[in-house]
Amino acid sequence: MPPKLVLAFDTSAAHCAVALVLGDRVLADVAEPMTKGQAERLFPLIEQVLADAGYSYDDLDAVGVGVGPGNFTGVRISVSAARGLALARGIPAIGVSRLHAMAHGATGLTTTVLDARRGRVYMQYFDNGTAEDAPKMIAIEDIDMNKGQIIIAPEDADFIEQYKMAQRPVQSIALATALIACDTIDHDHPRPAPLYLRDADAAVSSEPLPTIL
């Protein structure tokens, strides 16, 4: 069976990241730091990556996408793009959480951790890259420091320094997402959906609703 060409992208953090793999061969792995503007930058970056590798959208066998947890707007940007691209090309779209991507390639027991702010973290336990439980949000002090290696995203620099958790993922999020999608391309996948572990910050107003005439 010929290797599959898989495009993956992630905008769940302060970056616009795109990767392209042909089976286990890495063709591209690009990440541009940015706190806003991912919606405008994503498709031009995708097209640049495809063109530089000598491929087009028609050559893709699947799309991998980072579904969070992370920035609400950033997650929606990527998930919407992946759904649209998959529908237009008639190929599968495969959602991969950042916590899963961080654990890709790790051996033994690992705990992947993302700073969720306000004294809390997003976390998940893995064994040789396979999830042992569902992702969840917990208080920082509830992290089990003895649950194997702790893997933290590089962008959480202040968090790493504060809690002395120095283990970092060996691959970029987009690349790990592409490789996971490629490995599972023949599995059944639901439509990618944002992984939100924290409720929206917006609260319902206590003011009475206006009367509609």
N, C-alpha and C positions, 0 to 999 in steps of 0.2 A: 504494500500500500504506500503510495507516495506521501511524503510529509505534508502536513497541513500548514497553510499560510494563515497566521492569526495576527490580527491587529488588536492592541489593547491600549486603553487610555484611562487616566485618573485625574480628576480635578477636585478631590475631596479635601485637599489641604491647600496651602499657599503655593500651588504650582500648577502648571499645565504639563502633564507627563504623557508621553506616547512611546510605545514599543511595538516592534514588529518581529515576529519569529517565524521561521520555516522549520517546523518540527522543533528540535532542540537547538537549532542554529539561530543565533541572535543576529538579526539584520539591522536593527536600530534600537536605540534606547536613549530617548531625549527627554529632559525635564527642564522647563524654564520656570524659575521662581517668579511668582506674582501673587499679589493679594486680591486683585480684581482684574477683570477683563478676560477671564478664561473662556467665556462664551464666544467672544469675538476671535480669540486666538486658536481655539481647539481645531477647527476644520482646516485652516491654513497650515497648521503644524502637521496634521495628519497627512494632508496632500503633499507636503514637503517630504515627509518620511517615506511615503509610498514612491514618489518620483525618484528620490535619491537611491532607493533600492531597486528601481526598475520595474515597479508593479503599479497596478491601478486598483480601484475599488472592485472591479470585475474579477480580479484574481483571488480575492479573499475567500477563505473557507469558514471563518467565524470571527466574531468580535468579542473580546473580553473587556469588561468594564469594572472599574472600582465603584462599589456601592456604599462606601463608608465603613464605619462611622466617621464623621467629619463635618465639614461645613455644609449646612443645609442646602444653600444655593449651589455650591460647587458639586455636591452629589447629584442634585437634580439635573444639572447641565450635562454631566457625563451619561447618566442613565437615559435621559431623553435622546441624546445623540446616538447612543448605542441601539436603542429601540428603533429609531428612525432608520438608521443605516442597515440594520438587520432586516427590517421589513422591506426596504427598497431593494436589497440585494438577494433576498430569499435565503439568508444564512442565519445560523443560530447566534444569539447574543447571550453571553455567559457572564453572570454577575459574580464578582469575587470581592469579599470583604477585605479591608486593609489589614485586619488582624490575621486573616488567613494568608494574605500575600506576604506579610512580615515573617510568617513561620515557614514559608516555602524554602526547602533546602536544608532546614535545621534538622539535626538528629537528636534523638532522645526526647526527654520531657522538656517542654518550653512553655513559657508564659509570655504572650504578646500583650504589650501595654501601650495605650495611647493616652496622653493627657487630655482629660475631659473638662479641665478647669474646675474652679470652685471646690478644690480638695477631693475631686473624684477622678476615676480613670475608667476608660473602656478596656476590657481585658478578655482573654480567652486562653484556655489551656490546650496544648497540642502534644501529640506523641508522634515523633518522626513526621511532622507536618500534617498529621491527621487530627482533626478536632476531637477533643475529649468531652466537650460540653458546648453549650450555646454561648455566643458573645453576650456580655452584660456590662453594666456600669456599677461600680462599687466605690466605696471610700478608699482612699489611698492606703490607710492603715490596715485595710482588710486584705491586701495583697499577700498571698502565701509566698514568702521569699525562698522557701525550700522546694518549690515546685519546678525544679530544673532551672535552665537558663532563663533569664529575663531579657526579652528583646523589646527595645524601645525605638520608636521612629527618630531618625536623626534630627528632624526639625524641633523635637522637644528638648532642645539643648538645656534650657533652664531647669527643666524637670529632671533630666539626667544628672545634672550637677547637684541638685538639691537632694536627691534620693540615692546618689551614688550607684545608679544602675547603668553600667557602661556598655553592656552588650547591645550591639546594633545589628539590624538586618544586613545581610551580605549582598542583597540585590535591591534594585529600585522597585518601587511599588508597581509601576507600569509593567516592567519586565517580568516580575513574579506573576502578575495577573495574566500576562500573555502566556507564560509557560503553564500555569495552572489550567487556563482555558484550553490550551492545546492538548494537555494530558487528558482532559475530560470531555473533549469535543463530541465523543460518541455517546455520552450519557444523556439522559433526559434532563432538560433544564427548564425551570419556570422562567417567565419573563423577568429580566432584571428589575429589581425594585430597591429604592433607597433603604439602607439599614439605619434606622433612627433608634438610638437607645436612650435618648433624652427627649423629653417633651419640649414642644416649642416654647420659647420664652414669652410669646405674646399671651396676654391674659384677657379674659372676657371682661368687658367694661361693666362696672357696677352701676353706671348711669342707666336710667330707663330708656328703652328704645323709642325713637320718635314715632308719632302717630302718622300712618300713611293714609292719605285721603284718597 
